Amino acid sequence: MSTIEVDRAAFLEGQIEPQPRRRRPKRKTVNTVIWFVVLLALTAIILYPLVWLVFSTFKPSSEFGQNPGLIPENPTIDNYLKVFDGIAGTPLWRFFGNSLLIAVSAVIGILASSALAAYAFARIKFKGVGVLFAAMIGTLLLPFHVIIIPQYIMFQKLELVDTYVPLILPKFLATEAFFVFLMVQFIRNIPRDMDEAARIDGAGHTRIFFSIILPLIRPALITSAIFAFIWTWNDFLGPLLYVNSPEKYPLPIALRLYNDATSTSDYGATVAVSFLALLPILIFFIVFQRFLVDGVATQGLKG
């Protein structure tokens, strides 16, 4: 008879006491519960403004200032009906289309120009590359308000005011130093052995950039696209300076029409438009958030 069979027979006869299960320490369980409650409370605090915004879209304008609570006393959908009817003779979908046009064009311009500039800084050796790179980084310290007047005068003389050109054209000229710097760091982490092997096969800078570098910096491209889309979608000062026609307004400027200090403000419609303007950003971020995490995580890796 084997040892296992002997132990089994002894166990059945009661000669061997069953080993009690190890219980999880109470202190560890209590700590887990405390952390869960704390994180749940922080999540509720962070999400409360968004939840309040959603419920407030169903409050009539007369209820604002009297009912600061979460649940509306007299819920209504009139705010959405007003919003979809448009304002200043312009339908809501036009404002959405204008914002989408500017944001998508800005994303394309930033990705294309920043990737090319980053490849030049990281892979091509030319005279003055260090000085130019330092000057580019220095522009991060330059406030946008410093260049507003000369930039506006330049576009005014070119007769480009009240068009989208001043908002889109700089994006294609690698003027966003933050994105250039981000991509430079990614490209520098890519081993140069790949470039040398491609050159042995007769590839030039164009082939190396499109076939090797561009696919490997996809996390940086997606990260830049997320930030560029959100920043451009929420931009208020740029369209306020250069766009004058109501039918060309993007959503941030259209929001001002619903809440004008010189006339009666429709708070219900303002909150409804604010929520609708927030939806594309939420959807865009939820869809691409895993790529954003990958981009941040791979930033510190060395090739």
TORBA-33099 format. One line per 2 residues: number of its first residue (from 1); their letters; for each residue z negated, x negated, y of N, C-alpha, C, CB. Coordinates in steps of 0.05 Angstrom, whole numbers, plus 5000, padded with zeros to 4 digits. Glycine has a CB too. Layout:
BEGIN
NUM = A = Z:X:Y:Z:X:Y:Z:X:Y:Z:X:Y  ...
***
This chain:
BEGIN
1 = MS = 5000:4983:4976:5000:5000:5000:5000:4982:5025:4975:5019:5000  5017:4989:5044:5019:4973:5068:4995:4977:5086:5045:4979:5083
3 = TI = 4993:4959:5106:4971:4960:5125:4972:4986:5142:4970:4936:5144  4996:4994:5149:5000:5018:5165:4990:5043:5150:5029:5021:5174
5 = EV = 4997:5044:5124:4989:5067:5108:4959:5067:5104:5002:5066:5081  4946:5044:5101:4917:5043:5098:4903:5052:5124:4908:5014:5092
7 = DR = 4913:5043:5147:4901:5052:5172:4905:5082:5176:4914:5037:5196  4928:5092:5168:4933:5121:5171:4914:5137:5153:4962:5127:5164
9 = AA = 4909:5128:5128:4891:5142:5110:4862:5141:5121:4892:5130:5082  4854:5118:5131:4827:5116:5142:4824:5133:5166:4821:5087:5149
11 = FL = 4844:5135:5183:4843:5152:5206:4839:5182:5199:4868:5149:5224  4855:5190:5178:4853:5218:5169:4826:5224:5157:4874:5224:5149
13 = EG = 4812:5204:5144:4786:5208:5132:4764:5207:5153:4781:5188:5110  4771:5199:5177:4750:5198:5198:4736:5172:5200:4731:5219:5194
15 = QI = 4746:5151:5185:4733:5125:5186:4740:5110:5211:4740:5109:5162  4762:5116:5224:4771:5102:5248:4770:5122:5271:4799:5089:5245
17 = EP = 4756:5116:5291:4754:5134:5314:4779:5131:5331:4729:5128:5331  4791:5154:5340:4815:5152:5358:4808:5139:5384:4827:5179:5363
19 = QP = 4826:5122:5394:4822:5108:5419:4825:5127:5442:4841:5084:5421  4806:5129:5460:4809:5147:5483:4831:5137:5501:4783:5150:5498
21 = RR = 4845:5156:5514:4866:5149:5532:4854:5138:5558:4883:5174:5539  4869:5118:5568:4860:5106:5593:4865:5124:5616:4874:5079:5597
23 = RR = 4845:5130:5630:4847:5147:5653:4855:5131:5678:4822:5163:5658  4871:5144:5694:4879:5131:5719:4855:5129:5738:4902:5146:5733
25 = PK = 4850:5106:5750:4827:5104:5768:4828:5125:5790:4827:5076:5781  4805:5137:5795:4804:5159:5815:4810:5148:5843:4776:5171:5815
27 = RK = 4802:5123:5848:4807:5112:5875:4837:5110:5881:4795:5084:5878  4853:5102:5860:4882:5100:5864:4894:5127:5869:4895:5086:5840
29 = TV = 4884:5147:5855:4895:5174:5858:4888:5185:5886:4883:5193:5837  4864:5180:5895:4856:5189:5922:4872:5175:5943:4826:5183:5927
31 = NT = 4877:5149:5941:4894:5135:5960:4922:5146:5961:4895:5105:5954  4933:5152:5938:4960:5164:5937:4961:5191:5951:4969:5167:5908
33 = VI = 4941:5207:5946:4940:5234:5960:4937:5230:5990:4916:5250:5949  4921:5211:5999:4917:5207:6027:4943:5198:6040:4895:5186:6033
35 = WF = 4957:5179:6027:4983:5169:6038:5003:5192:6039:4993:5146:6022  5003:5208:6018:5022:5231:6018:5017:5250:6041:5021:5245:5991
37 = VV = 4991:5256:6045:4985:5275:6067:4991:5263:6094:4955:5282:6066  4986:5237:6098:4992:5224:6124:5022:5224:6129:4981:5195:6124
39 = LL = 5038:5216:6108:5067:5216:6111:5078:5244:6116:5080:5203:6087  5066:5264:6103:5075:5291:6107:5070:5300:6136:5062:5310:6087
41 = AL = 5046:5293:6146:5039:5300:6173:5058:5286:6193:5010:5293:6179  5064:5260:6189:5082:5246:6207:5110:5258:6206:5083:5216:6200
43 = TA = 5119:5266:6182:5145:5278:6180:5146:5305:6195:5152:5283:6151  5124:5320:6193:5123:5346:6207:5124:5342:6237:5098:5362:6199
45 = II = 5110:5321:6247:5109:5315:6276:5137:5307:6286:5089:5293:6282  5151:5290:6270:5177:5280:6278:5198:5303:6277:5186:5258:6260
47 = LY = 5196:5320:6257:5216:5341:6254:5210:5366:6271:5219:5349:6225  5186:5368:6282:5179:5393:6297:5198:5398:6320:5151:5390:6307
49 = PL = 5205:5378:6337:5224:5384:6359:5250:5395:6349:5229:5359:6375  5261:5385:6327:5286:5395:6317:5283:5423:6307:5296:5377:6294
51 = VW = 5261:5429:6293:5256:5456:6283:5252:5475:6307:5231:5457:6264  5238:5466:6327:5234:5483:6351:5261:5489:6365:5215:5469:6371
53 = LV = 5278:5469:6365:5305:5473:6377:5321:5494:6362:5320:5447:6378  5319:5493:6335:5334:5513:6319:5324:5541:6325:5332:5506:6289
55 = FS = 5298:5545:6324:5287:5572:6329:5291:5581:6358:5257:5572:6322  5291:5562:6376:5294:5569:6405:5322:5579:6411:5287:5546:6422
57 = TF = 5341:5573:6394:5368:5583:6399:5369:5613:6397:5388:5570:6380  5349:5625:6384:5348:5654:6381:5329:5668:6401:5339:5662:6353
59 = KP = 5320:5652:6421:5303:5664:6442:5320:5673:6465:5281:5644:6451  5314:5696:6477:5328:5703:6502:5319:5685:6525:5323:5733:6509
61 = SS = 5335:5683:6545:5329:5665:6568:5303:5673:6581:5351:5665:6588  5297:5698:6582:5272:5707:6596:5247:5699:6581:5273:5738:6598
63 = EF = 5250:5691:6556:5226:5684:6540:5219:5655:6543:5232:5689:6511  5237:5639:6554:5231:5610:6558:5210:5608:6581:5256:5594:6565
65 = GQ = 5190:5592:6577:5169:5589:6597:5146:5608:6592:5179:5594:6624  5150:5629:6577:5129:5648:6570:5120:5646:6541:5138:5677:6575
67 = NP = 5139:5637:6524:5132:5634:6496:5139:5606:6487:5147:5655:6478  5121:5587:6489:5127:5559:6481:5124:5555:6451:5109:5540:6495
69 = GL = 5117:5576:6436:5113:5574:6408:5139:5571:6393:5099:5598:6397  5136:5569:6366:5160:5564:6349:5176:5589:6344:5151:5552:6323
71 = IP = 5163:5611:6338:5177:5636:6330:5183:5653:6354:5159:5652:6310  5208:5661:6358:5215:5678:6381:5203:5706:6377:5246:5680:6385
73 = EN = 5194:5718:6400:5183:5745:6399:5205:5766:6396:5166:5750:6424  5228:5762:6410:5250:5780:6409:5275:5765:6401:5254:5795:6436
75 = PT = 5278:5759:6376:5301:5743:6368:5328:5757:6374:5300:5736:6338  5347:5741:6382:5374:5751:6389:5395:5730:6383:5375:5760:6418
77 = ID = 5419:5739:6379:5442:5720:6376:5460:5720:6400:5458:5727:6350  5450:5731:6422:5467:5732:6446:5473:5704:6457:5452:5749:6468
79 = NY = 5455:5685:6452:5460:5658:6462:5485:5646:6449:5436:5640:6456  5488:5650:6423:5512:5640:6410:5537:5655:6419:5509:5642:6379
81 = LK = 5534:5681:6424:5558:5696:6433:5567:5686:6461:5551:5726:6435  5548:5680:6478:5555:5669:6505:5568:5642:6502:5530:5667:6523
83 = VF = 5557:5626:6485:5567:5598:6481:5595:5598:6471:5549:5582:6463  5601:5615:6451:5628:5615:6439:5648:5628:6458:5627:5631:6412
85 = DG = 5639:5644:6477:5657:5654:6497:5666:5633:6517:5644:5677:6512  5651:5611:6519:5658:5589:6537:5646:5592:6564:5688:5587:6539
87 = IA = 5653:5574:6582:5642:5574:6609:5663:5561:6627:5615:5559:6611  5663:5570:6652:5682:5560:6672:5711:5564:6663:5676:5531:6678
89 = GT = 5716:5585:6648:5743:5590:6638:5752:5572:6616:5762:5588:6660  5734:5556:6604:5741:5538:6583:5726:5545:6558:5735:5508:6591
91 = PL = 5740:5549:6535:5726:5556:6510:5710:5532:6500:5746:5565:6489  5690:5538:6483:5673:5518:6472:5688:5497:6455:5651:5530:6455
93 = WR = 5708:5507:6440:5722:5488:6422:5737:5467:6438:5742:5503:6405  5744:5472:6463:5757:5452:6480:5738:5429:6486:5767:5465:6506
95 = FF = 5713:5436:6492:5693:5415:6497:5688:5398:6472:5666:5427:6506  5687:5411:6449:5683:5397:6424:5707:5379:6419:5680:5417:6401
97 = GN = 5731:5389:6423:5755:5373:6419:5756:5349:6437:5780:5390:6423  5748:5352:6462:5748:5330:6481:5728:5308:6472:5741:5339:6509
99 = SL = 5704:5316:6464:5685:5297:6455:5694:5283:6429:5658:5310:6450  5706:5298:6411:5716:5286:6386:5738:5266:6392:5725:5308:6367
101 = LI = 5756:5273:6410:5778:5255:6417:5768:5229:6428:5797:5268:6437  5749:5230:6446:5738:5206:6459:5722:5190:6438:5720:5213:6482
103 = AV = 5706:5203:6421:5689:5189:6402:5706:5175:6381:5669:5208:6390  5725:5190:6369:5742:5178:6348:5759:5155:6359:5760:5199:6336
105 = SA = 5770:5158:6383:5785:5136:6395:5768:5112:6400:5798:5146:6421  5743:5117:6410:5725:5094:6415:5718:5080:6389:5700:5104:6428
107 = VI = 5713:5095:6367:5707:5082:6342:5730:5065:6332:5700:5104:6321  5754:5075:6333:5777:5060:6325:5781:5034:6342:5803:5077:6326
109 = GI = 5778:5037:6368:5781:5014:6385:5759:4994:6381:5781:5023:6414  5735:5002:6378:5713:4983:6374:5716:4968:6347:5686:4997:6375
111 = LA = 5722:4982:6326:5725:4969:6300:5748:4949:6300:5729:4990:6278  5771:4957:6311:5794:4939:6311:5790:4915:6328:5819:4954:6321
113 = SS = 5781:4918:6353:5778:4896:6371:5755:4878:6364:5776:4906:6400  5732:4890:6356:5709:4874:6350:5713:4858:6325:5684:4892:6347
115 = AL = 5726:4869:6305:5731:4854:6280:5749:4830:6285:5744:4872:6259  5770:4834:6301:5788:4811:6308:5774:4790:6324:5813:4821:6323
117 = AA = 5758:4798:6344:5744:4779:6360:5723:4764:6343:5730:4792:6384  5709:4779:6326:5689:4766:6309:5701:4746:6290:5674:4788:6293
119 = YA = 5725:4752:6279:5738:4733:6261:5746:4707:6277:5764:4745:6249  5755:4711:6301:5762:4687:6317:5738:4670:6323:5775:4696:6344
121 = FA = 5715:4682:6330:5691:4667:6335:5680:4653:6310:5670:4685:6348  5682:4667:6287:5669:4657:6263:5686:4638:6247:5660:4680:6246
123 = RI = 5713:4640:6249:5730:4625:6230:5750:4606:6244:5745:4644:6213  5756:4611:6269:5777:4595:6282:5763:4575:6301:5797:4613:6297
125 = KF = 5770:4550:6298:5759:4529:6316:5778:4524:6339:5753:4503:6300  5769:4529:6363:5786:4524:6386:5768:4514:6409:5802:4549:6395
127 = KG = 5780:4503:6429:5765:4490:6450:5750:4512:6466:5783:4474:6468  5724:4507:6470:5708:4526:6486:5698:4550:6471:5724:4535:6509
129 = VG = 5699:4549:6444:5690:4572:6429:5660:4577:6433:5696:4568:6399  5644:4556:6435:5616:4559:6439:5609:4572:6466:5602:4533:6436
131 = VL = 5624:4563:6487:5619:4573:6514:5627:4603:6515:5635:4557:6535  5650:4609:6503:5659:4637:6504:5640:4655:6488:5687:4639:6492
133 = FA = 5630:4645:6465:5612:4662:6449:5585:4666:6464:5606:4648:6422  5575:4645:6478:5551:4648:6493:5555:4667:6517:5542:4620:6504
135 = AM = 5578:4666:6529:5584:4684:6552:5585:4713:6542:5611:4677:6565  5597:4717:6518:5598:4744:6507:5570:4754:6501:5614:4744:6481
137 = IG = 5552:4737:6489:5525:4745:6484:5510:4751:6510:5510:4724:6468  5517:4736:6531:5504:4740:6557:5510:4767:6569:5513:4719:6576
139 = TL = 5533:4779:6562:5540:4806:6572:5521:4827:6562:5568:4813:6565  5506:4821:6540:5486:4840:6531:5463:4844:6551:5475:4831:6504
141 = LL = 5459:4823:6567:5438:4824:6587:5447:4837:6613:5427:4797:6592  5473:4843:6615:5485:4853:6639:5484:4884:6639:5514:4844:6643
143 = PF = 5468:4897:6656:5467:4926:6656:5494:4938:6664:5445:4936:6676  5499:4962:6651:5524:4975:6657:5526:4984:6686:5527:5000:6639
145 = HV = 5504:4989:6698:5504:4999:6726:5514:4977:6746:5477:5008:6734  5513:4952:6737:5523:4930:6755:5553:4931:6759:5514:4903:6744
147 = II = 5567:4939:6738:5596:4938:6739:5609:4966:6744:5607:4927:6712  5592:4986:6750:5603:5013:6754:5622:5013:6778:5580:5033:6759
149 = IP = 5614:5003:6801:5630:5005:6825:5656:4989:6823:5614:4994:6849  5656:4963:6815:5682:4949:6813:5700:4961:6792:5677:4920:6807
151 = QY = 5688:4970:6770:5705:4982:6749:5717:5008:6758:5688:4987:6724  5702:5024:6773:5713:5050:6783:5735:5044:6803:5691:5066:6796
153 = IM = 5731:5025:6821:5752:5018:6841:5778:5009:6827:5742:4997:6860  5775:4994:6806:5798:4984:6791:5814:5007:6779:5790:4964:6769
155 = FQ = 5800:5025:6765:5814:5048:6753:5824:5067:6774:5796:5062:6733  5811:5069:6796:5821:5087:6817:5847:5077:6829:5800:5090:6839
157 = KL = 5849:5051:6833:5874:5039:6843:5897:5041:6823:5870:5010:6851  5890:5042:6797:5910:5046:6777:5916:5075:6772:5900:5033:6750
159 = EL = 5903:5093:6788:5907:5122:6786:5901:5133:6758:5936:5129:6794  5879:5123:6746:5871:5131:6720:5846:5148:6720:5868:5107:6702
161 = VD = 5836:5155:6744:5812:5172:6745:5820:5200:6737:5800:5171:6774  5802:5215:6725:5806:5241:6714:5824:5240:6690:5819:5260:6735
163 = TY = 5823:5217:6676:5836:5215:6650:5815:5202:6631:5862:5197:6651  5823:5201:6605:5805:5189:6586:5810:5159:6583:5809:5202:6559
165 = VP = 5829:5148:6597:5835:5119:6594:5811:5102:6602:5859:5112:6612  5797:5106:6624:5774:5089:6629:5752:5090:6608:5762:5096:6656
167 = LI = 5751:5112:6593:5731:5114:6573:5739:5102:6546:5724:5143:6569  5765:5100:6541:5776:5091:6515:5787:5063:6516:5797:5110:6506
169 = LP = 5801:5056:6538:5814:5030:6539:5795:5006:6536:5829:5028:6566  5772:5006:6549:5754:4982:6544:5745:4979:6516:5730:4985:6562
171 = KF = 5745:5000:6500:5737:4997:6472:5757:4981:6456:5733:5025:6459  5782:4981:6464:5803:4965:6450:5804:4936:6460:5830:4979:6453
173 = LA = 5787:4929:6478:5787:4901:6489:5763:4885:6482:5789:4903:6519  5748:4893:6461:5725:4879:6450:5704:4874:6472:5734:4852:6439
175 = TE = 5699:4895:6487:5679:4893:6509:5651:4899:6499:5686:4911:6532  5648:4909:6474:5622:4915:6463:5611:4891:6448:5624:4940:6444
177 = AF = 5595:4875:6462:5586:4850:6451:5567:4854:6427:5571:4834:6472  5553:4876:6427:5535:4881:6404:5549:4883:6378:5519:4907:6409
179 = FV = 5572:4897:6377:5587:4900:6352:5601:4874:6345:5607:4923:6355  5611:4859:6365:5623:4833:6359:5603:4814:6346:5635:4821:6385
181 = FL = 5579:4813:6358:5558:4796:6347:5550:4804:6319:5533:4796:6365  5548:4830:6314:5541:4840:6287:5562:4831:6266:5539:4870:6287
183 = MV = 5587:4833:6273:5608:4826:6254:5610:4795:6251:5635:4837:6262  5605:4781:6272:5605:4751:6270:5584:4742:6250:5599:4738:6298
185 = QF = 5561:4755:6250:5540:4747:6231:5548:4753:6202:5514:4761:6238  5561:4775:6198:5571:4782:6171:5592:4762:6162:5582:4810:6171
187 = IR = 5611:4756:6179:5632:4738:6171:5622:4710:6166:5654:4736:6193  5602:4701:6181:5591:4674:6176:5576:4673:6150:5571:4667:6199
189 = NI = 5567:4695:6139:5554:4695:6113:5574:4695:6090:5536:4720:6111  5599:4698:6095:5620:4697:6074:5627:4668:6069:5645:4714:6082
191 = PR = 5627:4658:6044:5633:4630:6038:5661:4623:6048:5631:4625:6008  5663:4599:6060:5689:4590:6069:5707:4581:6046:5686:4566:6088
193 = DM = 5696:4579:6022:5713:4572:5999:5735:4592:5995:5696:4569:5974  5730:4617:6001:5751:4637:5997:5774:4632:6016:5739:4665:6002
195 = DE = 5767:4625:6041:5789:4619:6061:5805:4595:6052:5777:4614:6088  5792:4574:6042:5806:4550:6034:5824:4556:6010:5786:4528:6028
197 = AA = 5814:4572:5991:5830:4579:5967:5854:4595:5976:5814:4594:5947  5851:4613:5995:5874:4628:6005:5894:4611:6019:5864:4651:6023
199 = RI = 5885:4591:6034:5903:4573:6049:5919:4556:6029:5887:4555:6068  5906:4549:6007:5921:4533:5987:5944:4550:5975:5902:4524:5964
201 = DG = 5940:4576:5973:5961:4594:5963:5981:4601:5985:5949:4619:5952  5977:4590:6009:5997:4594:6031:5990:4617:6049:6023:4599:6019
203 = AG = 5966:4627:6048:5958:4650:6066:5950:4639:6093:5935:4666:6054  5958:4654:6114:5950:4647:6141:5926:4664:6150:5974:4651:6160
205 = HT = 5921:4663:6176:5898:4677:6187:5901:4707:6183:5893:4670:6216  5925:4717:6187:5929:4746:6185:5924:4756:6156:5958:4754:6192
207 = RI = 5934:4742:6137:5930:4749:6109:5900:4746:6101:5948:4733:6090  5888:4725:6110:5859:4721:6103:5842:4743:6116:5850:4693:6113
209 = FF = 5849:4750:6140:5832:4771:6154:5835:4798:6140:5841:4773:6183  5859:4806:6134:5863:4833:6123:5857:4835:6093:5892:4843:6129
211 = SI = 5861:4813:6079:5858:4814:6049:5831:4805:6040:5879:4797:6037  5817:4788:6056:5792:4776:6046:5768:4785:6064:5793:4746:6046
213 = IL = 5771:4780:6090:5748:4784:6108:5743:4814:6112:5753:4771:6135  5764:4829:6118:5760:4857:6125:5747:4873:6102:5787:4870:6131
215 = PL = 5755:4870:6077:5741:4885:6056:5712:4877:6052:5756:4882:6029  5706:4851:6057:5679:4842:6053:5659:4850:6075:5679:4812:6050
217 = IR = 5669:4856:6098:5651:4864:6120:5651:4895:6123:5660:4851:6146  5657:4909:6102:5657:4938:6104:5630:4949:6112:5665:4950:6077
219 = PA = 5607:4939:6102:5581:4949:6112:5578:4946:6142:5558:4935:6098  5587:4924:6153:5586:4920:6182:5604:4939:6197:5592:4891:6190
221 = LI = 5627:4944:6186:5646:4963:6199:5635:4991:6199:5673:4963:6184  5623:5000:6177:5612:5027:6175:5588:5029:6194:5605:5034:6146
223 = TS = 5571:5009:6194:5548:5009:6212:5557:5011:6241:5531:4984:6208  5577:4996:6248:5587:4996:6276:5600:5024:6282:5608:4974:6280
225 = AI = 5613:5035:6262:5626:5062:6267:5604:5083:6272:5643:5070:6243  5582:5082:6257:5561:5101:6261:5549:5100:6289:5539:5098:6240
227 = FA = 5542:5075:6297:5530:5072:6324:5550:5078:6346:5519:5043:6327  5575:5070:6343:5595:5075:6363:5600:5105:6366:5622:5061:6356
229 = FI = 5601:5119:6344:5606:5148:6346:5583:5162:6360:5610:5160:6318  5558:5155:6352:5535:5169:6364:5533:5162:6393:5509:5160:6349
231 = WT = 5536:5137:6401:5533:5129:6429:5555:5142:6446:5534:5099:6432  5580:5143:6436:5601:5154:6452:5598:5185:6453:5628:5147:6439
233 = WN = 5590:5197:6432:5587:5226:6432:5566:5235:6452:5580:5236:6404  5545:5219:6454:5523:5226:6473:5526:5214:6501:5497:5216:6461
235 = DF = 5548:5200:6506:5552:5188:6532:5554:5209:6554:5576:5169:6532  5539:5206:6575:5539:5225:6597:5550:5212:6623:5512:5237:6602
237 = LG = 5541:5187:6628:5548:5175:6654:5578:5168:6656:5532:5149:6657  5590:5158:6635:5618:5151:6636:5636:5175:6642:5627:5139:6609
239 = PL = 5635:5197:6626:5651:5221:6633:5644:5232:6660:5648:5242:6612  5619:5230:6668:5611:5241:6694:5625:5226:6717:5581:5239:6698
241 = LY = 5630:5200:6714:5643:5184:6734:5673:5189:6735:5638:5155:6730  5686:5190:6712:5715:5189:6711:5729:5215:6706:5723:5169:6690
243 = VN = 5715:5236:6696:5728:5261:6689:5719:5282:6710:5720:5270:6660  5739:5295:6722:5733:5314:6744:5741:5343:6736:5747:5306:6769
245 = SP = 5761:5346:6719:5771:5372:6712:5753:5385:6691:5800:5371:6702  5744:5410:6694:5727:5423:6674:5739:5425:6647:5720:5451:6684
247 = EK = 5766:5429:6645:5778:5431:6619:5779:5405:6604:5806:5442:6622  5773:5382:6617:5772:5356:6604:5743:5347:6599:5786:5336:6622
249 = YP = 5724:5363:6605:5696:5355:6601:5689:5352:6572:5677:5376:6614  5675:5331:6564:5663:5330:6537:5637:5347:6537:5657:5301:6529
251 = LP = 5625:5348:6514:5601:5365:6511:5578:5358:6529:5593:5365:6482  5571:5332:6532:5548:5326:6549:5551:5336:6578:5543:5296:6550
253 = IA = 5576:5335:6588:5580:5345:6615:5581:5376:6615:5607:5335:6627  5591:5388:6594:5591:5417:6592:5563:5428:6591:5607:5426:6568
255 = LR = 5545:5414:6579:5517:5423:6578:5506:5427:6606:5500:5403:6563  5514:5411:6625:5504:5413:6652:5513:5439:6665:5514:5390:6669
257 = LY = 5536:5450:6657:5545:5475:6668:5527:5499:6661:5573:5481:6659  5514:5497:6638:5496:5519:6630:5469:5517:6644:5493:5519:6600
259 = ND = 5462:5494:6654:5436:5490:6667:5440:5476:6693:5417:5473:6648  5447:5491:6713:5453:5480:6740:5429:5486:6758:5479:5493:6751
261 = AT = 5419:5465:6772:5396:5468:6789:5402:5484:6814:5385:5441:6797  5428:5486:6821:5435:5501:6846:5440:5530:6841:5460:5488:6858
263 = ST = 5438:5539:6817:5443:5568:6811:5424:5576:6788:5473:5573:6803  5429:5600:6778:5412:5610:6755:5419:5595:6730:5416:5640:6751
265 = SD = 5398:5585:6716:5402:5570:6691:5398:5588:6667:5381:5546:6690  5417:5585:6649:5416:5601:6624:5404:5583:6602:5444:5612:6616
267 = YG = 5377:5584:6600:5364:5566:6581:5371:5572:6552:5334:5567:6585  5375:5597:6546:5382:5604:6518:5408:5592:6510:5382:5634:6515
269 = AT = 5429:5595:6527:5455:5583:6522:5454:5553:6521:5476:5593:6542  5437:5541:6539:5435:5512:6540:5424:5501:6513:5416:5503:6563
271 = VA = 5403:5514:6503:5391:5506:6478:5411:5510:6455:5365:5521:6472  5426:5531:6455:5446:5536:6434:5468:5515:6434:5458:5564:6437
273 = VS = 5477:5508:6458:5498:5488:6460:5487:5461:6451:5509:5486:6488  5462:5455:6458:5449:5430:6451:5448:5427:6420:5421:5428:6463
275 = FL = 5441:5449:6407:5439:5449:6378:5467:5445:6365:5426:5474:6367  5487:5459:6376:5514:5456:6365:5525:5428:6370:5532:5477:6378
277 = AL = 5517:5416:6393:5526:5389:6399:5513:5368:6381:5521:5382:6428  5489:5375:6371:5474:5357:6354:5484:5357:6325:5445:5364:6354
279 = LP = 5496:5380:6317:5505:5382:6289:5525:5361:6280:5518:5409:6285  5546:5354:6295:5564:5333:6286:5551:5306:6282:5587:5330:6305
281 = IL = 5531:5300:6299:5517:5274:6295:5500:5275:6270:5499:5268:6320  5487:5297:6265:5471:5299:6241:5488:5297:6216:5455:5325:6240
283 = IF = 5510:5311:6216:5528:5310:6193:5540:5282:6189:5551:5331:6196  5548:5270:6211:5560:5243:6209:5539:5223:6199:5570:5234:6237
285 = FI = 5514:5225:6208:5494:5206:6199:5486:5211:6170:5469:5209:6217  5484:5236:6162:5476:5242:6134:5497:5232:6115:5472:5272:6130
287 = VF = 5523:5235:6122:5544:5227:6104:5545:5196:6101:5571:5237:6115  5540:5182:6123:5543:5152:6123:5517:5137:6124:5560:5144:6146
289 = QR = 5494:5151:6119:5469:5137:6122:5465:5115:6100:5446:5157:6120  5475:5120:6076:5472:5100:6055:5487:5074:6062:5481:5111:6028
291 = FL = 5510:5077:6075:5525:5054:6084:5510:5039:6106:5554:5061:6093  5496:5054:6123:5480:5042:6144:5458:5025:6132:5469:5063:6163
293 = VD = 5445:5036:6112:5423:5021:6098:5435:4996:6084:5409:5039:6078  5458:4999:6071:5470:4976:6059:5477:4954:6079:5495:4984:6043
295 = GV = 5487:4963:6102:5494:4943:6123:5470:4928:6133:5507:4957:6146  5448:4942:6137:5424:4928:6146:5412:4911:6125:5403:4949:6155
297 = AT = 5414:4920:6099:5402:4905:6077:5418:4879:6072:5401:4922:6052  5444:4880:6074:5460:4856:6068:5463:4837:6092:5488:4865:6059
299 = QG = 5451:4845:6115:5453:4828:6139:5439:4801:6134:5440:4842:6163  5417:4801:6119:5403:4776:6115:5411:4760:6091:5374:4782:6113
301 = LK = 5431:4769:6076:5440:4755:6052:5458:4732:6059:5453:4773:6033  5456:4710:6045:5473:4687:6049:5492:4685:6026:5457:4661:6052
303 = G = 5517:4677:6033:5537:4675:6012:5535:4649:5997:5565:4678:6024
***
